[in-house]
Amino acid sequence: MEVTGDRILVIDQPYVNKTWKDIMDVYTGEAIWLSTNTRNLKPGQKIHYKIRGGIDDSYPSQAEAKEIVISK
């Protein structure tokens, strides 16, 4: 997960200390930017999320997070 400003990038594979720019040419898994309050989120955390509204069809996908729960 990458945290930037008011959104996070959620991917299904761990990349430690890498940004989307660093991996975008080699990454092949699912990826989504979620607009949300990032105050309590840190790169590397595992999360569960729910989407508000639809998902923009792009790569990475883009959506607004309705709820984010940090996994323990």
ABEGO torsion letter per residue (X at the ends): XBBBEABBBBBABBBBGBBAAAAAAABABBBBBBBBBAAABBBGBBBBBBBBEBBBBBOBBBBBBABBBBBX
